[in-house]
């Protein structure tokens, strides 16, 4: 199936910009990610907010379900490696 060749990149602050925690948004996003995982081989989330802003926020919770990377040179490099299926990526967030 084509899903073996398909990857997805999500680009969002996932709530980190506001700094709050929205459990409903976490739940809806987790459900969406589960459905997406059935359709694509790999998923990477690029977050324009620095990693230190994710802790205690909706973004930090969402990062438990999908590899989330800062939108910087290293984050892009790691996200691309993940999407290519390379096992040597570093820096994915897991809160």
PyMOL Python script that loads the backbone (N, CA, C, O; Angstrom):
from pymol import cmd

cmd.read_pdbstr("""\
ATOM      1  N   UNK A   1       0.818  -1.199   0.000  1.00  0.00           N
ATOM      2  CA  UNK A   1       0.000   0.000   0.000  1.00  0.00           C
ATOM      3  C   UNK A   1       0.860   1.261   0.000  1.00  0.00           C
ATOM      4  O   UNK A   1       2.017   1.243   0.421  1.00  0.00           O
ATOM      5  N   UNK A   2       0.278   2.341  -0.475  1.00  0.00           N
ATOM      6  CA  UNK A   2       1.008   3.603  -0.551  1.00  0.00           C
ATOM      7  C   UNK A   2       1.366   4.150   0.822  1.00  0.00           C
ATOM      8  O   UNK A   2       2.260   4.990   0.929  1.00  0.00           O
ATOM      9  N   UNK A   3       0.696   3.697   1.872  1.00  0.00           N
ATOM     10  CA  UNK A   3       1.001   4.194   3.213  1.00  0.00           C
ATOM     11  C   UNK A   3       2.422   3.845   3.643  1.00  0.00           C
ATOM     12  O   UNK A   3       2.973   4.481   4.540  1.00  0.00           O
ATOM     13  N   UNK A   4       3.022   2.828   3.001  1.00  0.00           N
ATOM     14  CA  UNK A   4       4.398   2.462   3.331  1.00  0.00           C
ATOM     15  C   UNK A   4       5.381   3.523   2.859  1.00  0.00           C
ATOM     16  O   UNK A   4       6.523   3.557   3.317  1.00  0.00           O
ATOM     17  N   UNK A   5       4.949   4.387   1.948  1.00  0.00           N
ATOM     18  CA  UNK A   5       5.813   5.416   1.393  1.00  0.00           C
ATOM     19  C   UNK A   5       5.401   6.824   1.823  1.00  0.00           C
ATOM     20  O   UNK A   5       6.059   7.799   1.461  1.00  0.00           O
ATOM     21  N   UNK A   6       4.342   6.931   2.574  1.00  0.00           N
ATOM     22  CA  UNK A   6       3.784   8.228   2.931  1.00  0.00           C
ATOM     23  C   UNK A   6       4.212   8.631   4.334  1.00  0.00           C
ATOM     24  O   UNK A   6       4.198   7.824   5.264  1.00  0.00           O
ATOM     25  N   UNK A   7       4.591   9.890   4.466  1.00  0.00           N
ATOM     26  CA  UNK A   7       4.951  10.452   5.764  1.00  0.00           C
ATOM     27  C   UNK A   7       4.158  11.738   5.947  1.00  0.00           C
ATOM     28  O   UNK A   7       3.678  12.325   4.977  1.00  0.00           O
ATOM     29  N   UNK A   8       4.024  12.166   7.185  1.00  0.00           N
ATOM     30  CA  UNK A   8       3.291  13.391   7.479  1.00  0.00           C
ATOM     31  C   UNK A   8       4.118  14.288   8.382  1.00  0.00           C
ATOM     32  O   UNK A   8       4.777  13.826   9.314  1.00  0.00           O
ATOM     33  N   UNK A   9       4.068  15.574   8.087  1.00  0.00           N
ATOM     34  CA  UNK A   9       4.699  16.585   8.927  1.00  0.00           C
ATOM     35  C   UNK A   9       3.597  17.511   9.421  1.00  0.00           C
ATOM     36  O   UNK A   9       2.826  18.055   8.630  1.00  0.00           O
ATOM     37  N   UNK A  10       3.532  17.681  10.714  1.00  0.00           N
ATOM     38  CA  UNK A  10       2.582  18.609  11.315  1.00  0.00           C
ATOM     39  C   UNK A  10       3.362  19.823  11.779  1.00  0.00           C
ATOM     40  O   UNK A  10       4.454  19.688  12.331  1.00  0.00           O
ATOM     41  N   UNK A  11       2.818  20.991  11.564  1.00  0.00           N
ATOM     42  CA  UNK A  11       3.472  22.232  11.951  1.00  0.00           C
ATOM     43  C   UNK A  11       2.502  23.028  12.809  1.00  0.00           C
ATOM     44  O   UNK A  11       1.505  23.555  12.315  1.00  0.00           O
ATOM     45  N   UNK A  12       2.805  23.109  14.102  1.00  0.00           N
ATOM     46  CA  UNK A  12       1.927  23.835  15.021  1.00  0.00           C
ATOM     47  C   UNK A  12       2.645  24.027  16.342  1.00  0.00           C
ATOM     48  O   UNK A  12       3.517  23.237  16.701  1.00  0.00           O
ATOM     49  N   UNK A  13       2.281  25.072  17.063  1.00  0.00           N
ATOM     50  CA  UNK A  13       2.840  25.260  18.403  1.00  0.00           C
ATOM     51  C   UNK A  13       2.156  24.354  19.423  1.00  0.00           C
ATOM     52  O   UNK A  13       2.603  24.249  20.565  1.00  0.00           O
ATOM     53  N   UNK A  14       1.070  23.701  19.009  1.00  0.00           N
ATOM     54  CA  UNK A  14       0.337  22.737  19.845  1.00  0.00           C
ATOM     55  C   UNK A  14      -0.079  23.336  21.182  1.00  0.00           C
ATOM     56  O   UNK A  14      -0.199  22.619  22.176  1.00  0.00           O
ATOM     57  N   UNK A  15      -0.295  24.621  21.211  1.00  0.00           N
ATOM     58  CA  UNK A  15      -0.733  25.279  22.435  1.00  0.00           C
ATOM     59  C   UNK A  15       0.389  25.849  23.281  1.00  0.00           C
ATOM     60  O   UNK A  15       0.123  26.448  24.323  1.00  0.00           O
ATOM     61  N   UNK A  16       1.641  25.680  22.863  1.00  0.00           N
ATOM     62  CA  UNK A  16       2.767  26.168  23.662  1.00  0.00           C
ATOM     63  C   UNK A  16       2.839  27.685  23.706  1.00  0.00           C
ATOM     64  O   UNK A  16       3.330  28.244  24.687  1.00  0.00           O
ATOM     65  N   UNK A  17       2.365  28.364  22.674  1.00  0.00           N
ATOM     66  CA  UNK A  17       2.448  29.821  22.639  1.00  0.00           C
ATOM     67  C   UNK A  17       1.621  30.452  23.760  1.00  0.00           C
ATOM     68  O   UNK A  17       2.017  31.458  24.347  1.00  0.00           O
ATOM     69  N   UNK A  18       0.484  29.856  24.043  1.00  0.00           N
ATOM     70  CA  UNK A  18      -0.375  30.384  25.111  1.00  0.00           C
ATOM     71  C   UNK A  18       0.042  29.887  26.482  1.00  0.00           C
ATOM     72  O   UNK A  18      -0.285  30.497  27.500  1.00  0.00           O
ATOM     73  N   UNK A  19       0.760  28.784  26.503  1.00  0.00           N
ATOM     74  CA  UNK A  19       1.296  28.282  27.761  1.00  0.00           C
ATOM     75  C   UNK A  19       0.318  27.521  28.629  1.00  0.00           C
ATOM     76  O   UNK A  19       0.636  27.199  29.773  1.00  0.00           O
ATOM     77  N   UNK A  20      -0.854  27.228  28.119  1.00  0.00           N
ATOM     78  CA  UNK A  20      -1.855  26.540  28.922  1.00  0.00           C
ATOM     79  C   UNK A  20      -1.930  25.055  28.617  1.00  0.00           C
ATOM     80  O   UNK A  20      -1.265  24.540  27.719  1.00  0.00           O
ATOM     81  N   UNK A  21      -2.759  24.393  29.394  1.00  0.00           N
ATOM     82  CA  UNK A  21      -3.007  22.966  29.188  1.00  0.00           C
ATOM     83  C   UNK A  21      -4.492  22.777  28.962  1.00  0.00           C
ATOM     84  O   UNK A  21      -5.316  23.096  29.819  1.00  0.00           O
ATOM     85  N   UNK A  22      -4.822  22.247  27.776  1.00  0.00           N
ATOM     86  CA  UNK A  22      -6.216  22.027  27.398  1.00  0.00           C
ATOM     87  C   UNK A  22      -6.416  20.523  27.203  1.00  0.00           C
ATOM     88  O   UNK A  22      -6.114  19.996  26.133  1.00  0.00           O
ATOM     89  N   UNK A  23      -6.923  19.824  28.233  1.00  0.00           N
ATOM     90  CA  UNK A  23      -7.086  18.369  28.132  1.00  0.00           C
ATOM     91  C   UNK A  23      -7.963  17.930  26.958  1.00  0.00           C
ATOM     92  O   UNK A  23      -7.711  16.885  26.358  1.00  0.00           O
ATOM     93  N   UNK A  24      -8.978  18.706  26.629  1.00  0.00           N
ATOM     94  CA  UNK A  24      -9.837  18.343  25.497  1.00  0.00           C
ATOM     95  C   UNK A  24      -9.046  18.377  24.191  1.00  0.00           C
ATOM     96  O   UNK A  24      -9.196  17.492  23.349  1.00  0.00           O
ATOM     97  N   UNK A  25      -8.208  19.392  24.024  1.00  0.00           N
ATOM     98  CA  UNK A  25      -7.380  19.484  22.813  1.00  0.00           C
ATOM     99  C   UNK A  25      -6.380  18.326  22.757  1.00  0.00           C
ATOM    100  O   UNK A  25      -6.114  17.786  21.683  1.00  0.00           O
ATOM    101  N   UNK A  26      -5.834  17.951  23.897  1.00  0.00           N
ATOM    102  CA  UNK A  26      -4.913  16.814  23.940  1.00  0.00           C
ATOM    103  C   UNK A  26      -5.628  15.557  23.478  1.00  0.00           C
ATOM    104  O   UNK A  26      -5.096  14.809  22.657  1.00  0.00           O
ATOM    105  N   UNK A  27      -6.815  15.316  23.989  1.00  0.00           N
ATOM    106  CA  UNK A  27      -7.576  14.108  23.645  1.00  0.00           C
ATOM    107  C   UNK A  27      -7.943  14.076  22.167  1.00  0.00           C
ATOM    108  O   UNK A  27      -7.763  13.050  21.512  1.00  0.00           O
ATOM    109  N   UNK A  28      -8.452  15.176  21.636  1.00  0.00           N
ATOM    110  CA  UNK A  28      -8.842  15.228  20.226  1.00  0.00           C
ATOM    111  C   UNK A  28      -7.616  15.048  19.325  1.00  0.00           C
ATOM    112  O   UNK A  28      -7.684  14.360  18.306  1.00  0.00           O
ATOM    113  N   UNK A  29      -6.514  15.660  19.703  1.00  0.00           N
ATOM    114  CA  UNK A  29      -5.288  15.527  18.912  1.00  0.00           C
ATOM    115  C   UNK A  29      -4.756  14.103  18.969  1.00  0.00           C
ATOM    116  O   UNK A  29      -4.298  13.574  17.956  1.00  0.00           O
ATOM    117  N   UNK A  30      -4.809  13.477  20.132  1.00  0.00           N
ATOM    118  CA  UNK A  30      -4.362  12.083  20.271  1.00  0.00           C
ATOM    119  C   UNK A  30      -5.203  11.169  19.374  1.00  0.00           C
ATOM    120  O   UNK A  30      -4.666  10.268  18.729  1.00  0.00           O
ATOM    121  N   UNK A  31      -6.508  11.396  19.333  1.00  0.00           N
ATOM    122  CA  UNK A  31      -7.376  10.597  18.463  1.00  0.00           C
ATOM    123  C   UNK A  31      -7.023  10.805  16.992  1.00  0.00           C
ATOM    124  O   UNK A  31      -6.968   9.851  16.216  1.00  0.00           O
ATOM    125  N   UNK A  32      -6.785  12.059  16.619  1.00  0.00           N
ATOM    126  CA  UNK A  32      -6.389  12.364  15.250  1.00  0.00           C
ATOM    127  C   UNK A  32      -5.079  11.661  14.896  1.00  0.00           C
ATOM    128  O   UNK A  32      -4.950  11.078  13.820  1.00  0.00           O
ATOM    129  N   UNK A  33      -4.108  11.722  15.809  1.00  0.00           N
ATOM    130  CA  UNK A  33      -2.813  11.095  15.547  1.00  0.00           C
ATOM    131  C   UNK A  33      -2.940   9.582  15.406  1.00  0.00           C
ATOM    132  O   UNK A  33      -2.258   8.985  14.573  1.00  0.00           O
ATOM    133  N   UNK A  34      -3.778   8.965  16.186  1.00  0.00           N
ATOM    134  CA  UNK A  34      -3.990   7.522  16.062  1.00  0.00           C
ATOM    135  C   UNK A  34      -4.565   7.169  14.695  1.00  0.00           C
ATOM    136  O   UNK A  34      -4.165   6.177  14.086  1.00  0.00           O
ATOM    137  N   UNK A  35      -5.491   7.970  14.220  1.00  0.00           N
ATOM    138  CA  UNK A  35      -6.057   7.732  12.889  1.00  0.00           C
ATOM    139  C   UNK A  35      -5.009   7.965  11.810  1.00  0.00           C
ATOM    140  O   UNK A  35      -4.928   7.205  10.844  1.00  0.00           O
ATOM    141  N   UNK A  36      -4.208   9.010  11.970  1.00  0.00           N
ATOM    142  CA  UNK A  36      -3.178   9.320  10.987  1.00  0.00           C
ATOM    143  C   UNK A  36      -2.124   8.220  10.932  1.00  0.00           C
ATOM    144  O   UNK A  36      -1.647   7.869   9.852  1.00  0.00           O
ATOM    145  N   UNK A  37      -1.758   7.675  12.090  1.00  0.00           N
ATOM    146  CA  UNK A  37      -0.746   6.613  12.149  1.00  0.00           C
ATOM    147  C   UNK A  37      -1.182   5.373  11.363  1.00  0.00           C
ATOM    148  O   UNK A  37      -0.334   4.593  10.931  1.00  0.00           O
ATOM    149  N   UNK A  38      -2.466   5.186  11.177  1.00  0.00           N
ATOM    150  CA  UNK A  38      -2.960   4.053  10.399  1.00  0.00           C
ATOM    151  C   UNK A  38      -2.810   4.294   8.898  1.00  0.00           C
ATOM    152  O   UNK A  38      -2.920   3.362   8.102  1.00  0.00           O
ATOM    153  N   UNK A  39      -2.557   5.551   8.514  1.00  0.00           N
ATOM    154  CA  UNK A  39      -2.506   5.910   7.100  1.00  0.00           C
ATOM    155  C   UNK A  39      -1.104   6.234   6.585  1.00  0.00           C
ATOM    156  O   UNK A  39      -0.878   6.229   5.375  1.00  0.00           O
ATOM    157  N   UNK A  40      -0.170   6.513   7.478  1.00  0.00           N
ATOM    158  CA  UNK A  40       1.171   6.927   7.058  1.00  0.00           C
ATOM    159  C   UNK A  40       2.230   6.108   7.785  1.00  0.00           C
ATOM    160  O   UNK A  40       1.973   5.508   8.828  1.00  0.00           O
ATOM    161  N   UNK A  41       3.422   6.102   7.207  1.00  0.00           N
ATOM    162  CA  UNK A  41       4.521   5.332   7.780  1.00  0.00           C
ATOM    163  C   UNK A  41       5.135   6.053   8.974  1.00  0.00           C
ATOM    164  O   UNK A  41       5.340   5.444  10.023  1.00  0.00           O
ATOM    165  N   UNK A  42       5.434   7.351   8.826  1.00  0.00           N
ATOM    166  CA  UNK A  42       6.080   8.125   9.875  1.00  0.00           C
ATOM    167  C   UNK A  42       5.424   9.493  10.009  1.00  0.00           C
ATOM    168  O   UNK A  42       4.894  10.044   9.044  1.00  0.00           O
ATOM    169  N   UNK A  43       5.470  10.025  11.218  1.00  0.00           N
ATOM    170  CA  UNK A  43       4.926  11.349  11.514  1.00  0.00           C
ATOM    171  C   UNK A  43       5.968  12.117  12.303  1.00  0.00           C
ATOM    172  O   UNK A  43       6.591  11.583  13.221  1.00  0.00           O
ATOM    173  N   UNK A  44       6.149  13.375  11.937  1.00  0.00           N
ATOM    174  CA  UNK A  44       6.993  14.282  12.714  1.00  0.00           C
ATOM    175  C   UNK A  44       6.213  15.571  12.930  1.00  0.00           C
ATOM    176  O   UNK A  44       5.504  16.038  12.039  1.00  0.00           O
ATOM    177  N   UNK A  45       6.351  16.131  14.108  1.00  0.00           N
ATOM    178  CA  UNK A  45       5.679  17.386  14.455  1.00  0.00           C
ATOM    179  C   UNK A  45       6.755  18.438  14.637  1.00  0.00           C
ATOM    180  O   UNK A  45       7.661  18.270  15.453  1.00  0.00           O
ATOM    181  N   UNK A  46       6.660  19.520  13.883  1.00  0.00           N
ATOM    182  CA  UNK A  46       7.570  20.653  14.035  1.00  0.00           C
ATOM    183  C   UNK A  46       6.870  21.744  14.818  1.00  0.00           C
ATOM    184  O   UNK A  46       5.790  22.203  14.446  1.00  0.00           O
ATOM    185  N   UNK A  47       7.495  22.151  15.900  1.00  0.00           N
ATOM    186  CA  UNK A  47       6.913  23.153  16.790  1.00  0.00           C
ATOM    187  C   UNK A  47       7.780  24.412  16.727  1.00  0.00           C
ATOM    188  O   UNK A  47       8.971  24.350  17.032  1.00  0.00           O
ATOM    189  N   UNK A  48       7.200  25.558  16.334  1.00  0.00           N
ATOM    190  CA  UNK A  48       7.993  26.791  16.234  1.00  0.00           C
ATOM    191  C   UNK A  48       8.389  27.374  17.591  1.00  0.00           C
ATOM    192  O   UNK A  48       9.224  28.276  17.652  1.00  0.00           O
ATOM    193  N   UNK A  49       7.808  26.876  18.665  1.00  0.00           N
ATOM    194  CA  UNK A  49       8.159  27.371  20.000  1.00  0.00           C
ATOM    195  C   UNK A  49       9.340  26.566  20.542  1.00  0.00           C
ATOM    196  O   UNK A  49       9.447  25.371  20.267  1.00  0.00           O
ATOM    197  N   UNK A  50      10.224  27.203  21.306  1.00  0.00           N
ATOM    198  CA  UNK A  50      11.352  26.461  21.886  1.00  0.00           C
ATOM    199  C   UNK A  50      10.871  25.376  22.841  1.00  0.00           C
ATOM    200  O   UNK A  50       9.829  25.514  23.482  1.00  0.00           O
ATOM    201  N   UNK A  51      11.626  24.316  22.926  1.00  0.00           N
ATOM    202  CA  UNK A  51      11.264  23.147  23.738  1.00  0.00           C
ATOM    203  C   UNK A  51      10.937  23.518  25.198  1.00  0.00           C
ATOM    204  O   UNK A  51      10.014  22.955  25.786  1.00  0.00           O
ATOM    205  N   UNK A  52      11.676  24.443  25.765  1.00  0.00           N
ATOM    206  CA  UNK A  52      11.428  24.790  27.175  1.00  0.00           C
ATOM    207  C   UNK A  52      10.031  25.359  27.392  1.00  0.00           C
ATOM    208  O   UNK A  52       9.538  25.364  28.520  1.00  0.00           O
ATOM    209  N   UNK A  53       9.388  25.837  26.336  1.00  0.00           N
ATOM    210  CA  UNK A  53       8.027  26.370  26.453  1.00  0.00           C
ATOM    211  C   UNK A  53       6.958  25.286  26.399  1.00  0.00           C
ATOM    212  O   UNK A  53       5.785  25.573  26.639  1.00  0.00           O
ATOM    213  N   UNK A  54       7.335  24.042  26.089  1.00  0.00           N
ATOM    214  CA  UNK A  54       6.353  22.966  25.958  1.00  0.00           C
ATOM    215  C   UNK A  54       5.967  22.379  27.295  1.00  0.00           C
ATOM    216  O   UNK A  54       4.836  21.920  27.457  1.00  0.00           O
ATOM    217  N   UNK A  55       6.869  22.379  28.258  1.00  0.00           N
ATOM    218  CA  UNK A  55       6.641  21.692  29.523  1.00  0.00           C
ATOM    219  C   UNK A  55       5.401  22.249  30.229  1.00  0.00           C
ATOM    220  O   UNK A  55       5.252  23.461  30.381  1.00  0.00           O
ATOM    221  N   UNK A  56       4.529  21.359  30.649  1.00  0.00           N
ATOM    222  CA  UNK A  56       3.326  21.746  31.374  1.00  0.00           C
ATOM    223  C   UNK A  56       2.228  22.314  30.495  1.00  0.00           C
ATOM    224  O   UNK A  56       1.252  22.864  31.004  1.00  0.00           O
ATOM    225  N   UNK A  57       2.372  22.188  29.177  1.00  0.00           N
ATOM    226  CA  UNK A  57       1.379  22.730  28.256  1.00  0.00           C
ATOM    227  C   UNK A  57       0.737  21.608  27.446  1.00  0.00           C
ATOM    228  O   UNK A  57       1.123  20.443  27.545  1.00  0.00           O
ATOM    229  N   UNK A  58      -0.233  21.983  26.658  1.00  0.00           N
ATOM    230  CA  UNK A  58      -0.849  21.045  25.730  1.00  0.00           C
ATOM    231  C   UNK A  58       0.215  20.431  24.819  1.00  0.00           C
ATOM    232  O   UNK A  58       0.154  19.241  24.511  1.00  0.00           O
ATOM    233  N   UNK A  59       1.178  21.230  24.390  1.00  0.00           N
ATOM    234  CA  UNK A  59       2.252  20.729  23.515  1.00  0.00           C
ATOM    235  C   UNK A  59       3.030  19.612  24.200  1.00  0.00           C
ATOM    236  O   UNK A  59       3.334  18.597  23.574  1.00  0.00           O
ATOM    237  N   UNK A  60       3.351  19.786  25.457  1.00  0.00           N
ATOM    238  CA  UNK A  60       4.089  18.758  26.186  1.00  0.00           C
ATOM    239  C   UNK A  60       3.326  17.456  26.262  1.00  0.00           C
ATOM    240  O   UNK A  60       3.921  16.381  26.187  1.00  0.00           O
ATOM    241  N   UNK A  61       2.024  17.536  26.409  1.00  0.00           N
ATOM    242  CA  UNK A  61       1.202  16.326  26.450  1.00  0.00           C
ATOM    243  C   UNK A  61       1.104  15.669  25.070  1.00  0.00           C
ATOM    244  O   UNK A  61       1.186  14.446  24.953  1.00  0.00           O
ATOM    245  N   UNK A  62       0.930  16.479  24.038  1.00  0.00           N
ATOM    246  CA  UNK A  62       0.839  15.948  22.684  1.00  0.00           C
ATOM    247  C   UNK A  62       2.154  15.287  22.285  1.00  0.00           C
ATOM    248  O   UNK A  62       2.148  14.294  21.557  1.00  0.00           O
ATOM    249  N   UNK A  63       3.268  15.818  22.745  1.00  0.00           N
ATOM    250  CA  UNK A  63       4.588  15.262  22.415  1.00  0.00           C
ATOM    251  C   UNK A  63       4.763  13.849  22.964  1.00  0.00           C
ATOM    252  O   UNK A  63       5.705  13.156  22.579  1.00  0.00           O
ATOM    253  N   UNK A  64       3.884  13.412  23.849  1.00  0.00           N
ATOM    254  CA  UNK A  64       3.922  12.029  24.332  1.00  0.00           C
ATOM    255  C   UNK A  64       3.423  11.048  23.269  1.00  0.00           C
ATOM    256  O   UNK A  64       3.714   9.854  23.338  1.00  0.00           O
ATOM    257  N   UNK A  65       2.668  11.555  22.284  1.00  0.00           N
ATOM    258  CA  UNK A  65       2.040  10.704  21.274  1.00  0.00           C
ATOM    259  C   UNK A  65       2.755  10.703  19.932  1.00  0.00           C
ATOM    260  O   UNK A  65       2.524   9.817  19.108  1.00  0.00           O
ATOM    261  N   UNK A  66       3.616  11.679  19.704  1.00  0.00           N
ATOM    262  CA  UNK A  66       4.262  11.831  18.397  1.00  0.00           C
ATOM    263  C   UNK A  66       5.618  12.509  18.606  1.00  0.00           C
ATOM    264  O   UNK A  66       5.747  13.375  19.472  1.00  0.00           O
ATOM    265  N   UNK A  67       6.630  12.125  17.822  1.00  0.00           N
ATOM    266  CA  UNK A  67       7.910  12.823  17.923  1.00  0.00           C
ATOM    267  C   UNK A  67       7.739  14.301  17.568  1.00  0.00           C
ATOM    268  O   UNK A  67       7.286  14.633  16.472  1.00  0.00           O
ATOM    269  N   UNK A  68       8.101  15.177  18.494  1.00  0.00           N
ATOM    270  CA  UNK A  68       7.952  16.615  18.304  1.00  0.00           C
ATOM    271  C   UNK A  68       9.340  17.247  18.341  1.00  0.00           C
ATOM    272  O   UNK A  68      10.157  16.947  19.212  1.00  0.00           O
ATOM    273  N   UNK A  69       9.584  18.123  17.379  1.00  0.00           N
ATOM    274  CA  UNK A  69      10.889  18.751  17.233  1.00  0.00           C
ATOM    275  C   UNK A  69      10.740  20.263  17.209  1.00  0.00           C
ATOM    276  O   UNK A  69       9.750  20.793  16.705  1.00  0.00           O
ATOM    277  N   UNK A  70      11.728  20.946  17.754  1.00  0.00           N
ATOM    278  CA  UNK A  70      11.776  22.393  17.618  1.00  0.00           C
ATOM    279  C   UNK A  70      12.017  22.739  16.153  1.00  0.00           C
ATOM    280  O   UNK A  70      12.702  22.013  15.433  1.00  0.00           O
ATOM    281  N   UNK A  71      11.451  23.847  15.733  1.00  0.00           N
ATOM    282  CA  UNK A  71      11.677  24.319  14.367  1.00  0.00           C
ATOM    283  C   UNK A  71      12.979  25.123  14.347  1.00  0.00           C
ATOM    284  O   UNK A  71      12.974  26.352  14.425  1.00  0.00           O
ATOM    285  N   UNK A  72      14.073  24.405  14.243  1.00  0.00           N
ATOM    286  CA  UNK A  72      15.396  24.989  14.074  1.00  0.00           C
ATOM    287  C   UNK A  72      16.187  24.013  13.198  1.00  0.00           C
ATOM    288  O   UNK A  72      15.658  22.987  12.771  1.00  0.00           O
ATOM    289  N   UNK A  73      17.439  24.336  12.938  1.00  0.00           N
ATOM    290  CA  UNK A  73      18.232  23.502  12.028  1.00  0.00           C
ATOM    291  C   UNK A  73      18.301  22.054  12.509  1.00  0.00           C
ATOM    292  O   UNK A  73      18.068  21.131  11.728  1.00  0.00           O
ATOM    293  N   UNK A  74      18.620  21.849  13.786  1.00  0.00           N
ATOM    294  CA  UNK A  74      18.747  20.490  14.317  1.00  0.00           C
ATOM    295  C   UNK A  74      17.397  19.775  14.316  1.00  0.00           C
ATOM    296  O   UNK A  74      17.320  18.592  13.985  1.00  0.00           O
ATOM    297  N   UNK A  75      16.334  20.492  14.684  1.00  0.00           N
ATOM    298  CA  UNK A  75      15.011  19.893  14.677  1.00  0.00           C
ATOM    299  C   UNK A  75      14.581  19.456  13.287  1.00  0.00           C
ATOM    300  O   UNK A  75      14.025  18.371  13.116  1.00  0.00           O
ATOM    301  N   UNK A  76      14.840  20.302  12.291  1.00  0.00           N
ATOM    302  CA  UNK A  76      14.508  19.926  10.908  1.00  0.00           C
ATOM    303  C   UNK A  76      15.322  18.714  10.464  1.00  0.00           C
ATOM    304  O   UNK A  76      14.786  17.795   9.845  1.00  0.00           O
ATOM    305  N   UNK A  77      16.604  18.716  10.778  1.00  0.00           N
ATOM    306  CA  UNK A  77      17.461  17.588  10.425  1.00  0.00           C
ATOM    307  C   UNK A  77      16.917  16.298  11.040  1.00  0.00           C
ATOM    308  O   UNK A  77      16.818  15.276  10.361  1.00  0.00           O
ATOM    309  N   UNK A  78      16.566  16.348  12.321  1.00  0.00           N
ATOM    310  CA  UNK A  78      16.074  15.162  13.013  1.00  0.00           C
ATOM    311  C   UNK A  78      14.716  14.714  12.485  1.00  0.00           C
ATOM    312  O   UNK A  78      14.461  13.518  12.347  1.00  0.00           O
ATOM    313  N   UNK A  79      13.844  15.680  12.190  1.00  0.00           N
ATOM    314  CA  UNK A  79      12.528  15.331  11.651  1.00  0.00           C
ATOM    315  C   UNK A  79      12.661  14.658  10.287  1.00  0.00           C
ATOM    316  O   UNK A  79      11.971  13.677  10.011  1.00  0.00           O
ATOM    317  N   UNK A  80      13.539  15.175   9.439  1.00  0.00           N
ATOM    318  CA  UNK A  80      13.745  14.573   8.120  1.00  0.00           C
ATOM    319  C   UNK A  80      14.300  13.162   8.257  1.00  0.00           C
ATOM    320  O   UNK A  80      13.867  12.249   7.554  1.00  0.00           O
ATOM    321  N   UNK A  81      15.259  12.985   9.163  1.00  0.00           N
ATOM    322  CA  UNK A  81      15.813  11.648   9.386  1.00  0.00           C
ATOM    323  C   UNK A  81      14.714  10.681   9.822  1.00  0.00           C
ATOM    324  O   UNK A  81      14.650   9.551   9.337  1.00  0.00           O
ATOM    325  N   UNK A  82      13.862  11.117  10.724  1.00  0.00           N
ATOM    326  CA  UNK A  82      12.758  10.274  11.187  1.00  0.00           C
ATOM    327  C   UNK A  82      11.822   9.935  10.032  1.00  0.00           C
ATOM    328  O   UNK A  82      11.434   8.779   9.862  1.00  0.00           O
ATOM    329  N   UNK A  83      11.460  10.934   9.243  1.00  0.00           N
ATOM    330  CA  UNK A  83      10.529  10.713   8.143  1.00  0.00           C
ATOM    331  C   UNK A  83      11.101   9.780   7.087  1.00  0.00           C
ATOM    332  O   UNK A  83      10.358   9.070   6.410  1.00  0.00           O
ATOM    333  N   UNK A  84      12.406   9.782   6.950  1.00  0.00           N
ATOM    334  CA  UNK A  84      13.069   8.871   6.012  1.00  0.00           C
ATOM    335  C   UNK A  84      13.215   7.472   6.590  1.00  0.00           C
ATOM    336  O   UNK A  84      13.640   6.551   5.894  1.00  0.00           O
ATOM    337  N   UNK A  85      12.866   7.311   7.854  1.00  0.00           N
ATOM    338  CA  UNK A  85      12.966   6.005   8.480  1.00  0.00           C
ATOM    339  C   UNK A  85      14.339   5.701   9.025  1.00  0.00           C
ATOM    340  O   UNK A  85      14.637   4.551   9.350  1.00  0.00           O
ATOM    341  N   UNK A  86      15.182   6.716   9.132  1.00  0.00           N
ATOM    342  CA  UNK A  86      16.523   6.510   9.664  1.00  0.00           C
ATOM    343  C   UNK A  86      16.457   6.411  11.181  1.00  0.00           C
ATOM    344  O   UNK A  86      15.732   7.165  11.831  1.00  0.00           O
ATOM    345  N   UNK A  87      17.203   5.494  11.730  1.00  0.00           N
ATOM    346  CA  UNK A  87      17.102   5.242  13.164  1.00  0.00           C
ATOM    347  C   UNK A  87      17.984   6.152  13.998  1.00  0.00           C
ATOM    348  O   UNK A  87      17.945   6.075  15.226  1.00  0.00           O
ATOM    349  N   UNK A  88      18.782   7.016  13.372  1.00  0.00           N
ATOM    350  CA  UNK A  88      19.743   7.813  14.130  1.00  0.00           C
ATOM    351  C   UNK A  88      19.297   9.214  14.451  1.00  0.00           C
ATOM    352  O   UNK A  88      20.142  10.070  14.713  1.00  0.00           O
ATOM    353  N   UNK A  89      17.993   9.493  14.444  1.00  0.00           N
ATOM    354  CA  UNK A  89      17.584  10.858  14.781  1.00  0.00           C
ATOM    355  C   UNK A  89      17.634  11.042  16.288  1.00  0.00           C
ATOM    356  O   UNK A  89      17.447  10.097  17.055  1.00  0.00           O
ATOM    357  N   UNK A  90      17.891  12.282  16.695  1.00  0.00           N
ATOM    358  CA  UNK A  90      17.972  12.606  18.111  1.00  0.00           C
ATOM    359  C   UNK A  90      17.125  13.834  18.389  1.00  0.00           C
ATOM    360  O   UNK A  90      16.906  14.658  17.501  1.00  0.00           O
ATOM    361  N   UNK A  91      16.661  13.953  19.589  1.00  0.00           N
ATOM    362  CA  UNK A  91      16.005  15.176  20.003  1.00  0.00           C
ATOM    363  C   UNK A  91      14.504  15.174  19.980  1.00  0.00           C
ATOM    364  O   UNK A  91      13.897  16.206  20.266  1.00  0.00           O
ATOM    365  N   UNK A  92      13.874  14.072  19.655  1.00  0.00           N
ATOM    366  CA  UNK A  92      12.417  14.037  19.713  1.00  0.00           C
ATOM    367  C   UNK A  92      11.992  14.186  21.148  1.00  0.00           C
ATOM    368  O   UNK A  92      12.593  13.603  22.051  1.00  0.00           O
ATOM    369  N   UNK A  93      10.983  14.945  21.353  1.00  0.00           N
ATOM    370  CA  UNK A  93      10.521  15.191  22.713  1.00  0.00           C
ATOM    371  C   UNK A  93       9.590  14.083  23.170  1.00  0.00           C
ATOM    372  O   UNK A  93       8.740  13.616  22.411  1.00  0.00           O
ATOM    373  N   UNK A  94       9.754  13.677  24.388  1.00  0.00           N
ATOM    374  CA  UNK A  94       8.814  12.739  25.009  1.00  0.00           C
ATOM    375  C   UNK A  94       8.597  13.225  26.432  1.00  0.00           C
ATOM    376  O   UNK A  94       9.419  12.966  27.310  1.00  0.00           O
ATOM    377  N   UNK A  95       7.492  13.929  26.666  1.00  0.00           N
ATOM    378  CA  UNK A  95       7.170  14.423  28.000  1.00  0.00           C
ATOM    379  C   UNK A  95       6.251  13.443  28.688  1.00  0.00           C
ATOM    380  O   UNK A  95       5.853  13.668  29.831  1.00  0.00           O
TER     381      UNK A  95
END
""", "prot")
cmd.dss("prot")
cmd.show_as("cartoon", "prot")
cmd.util.cbc("prot")
cmd.orient("prot")
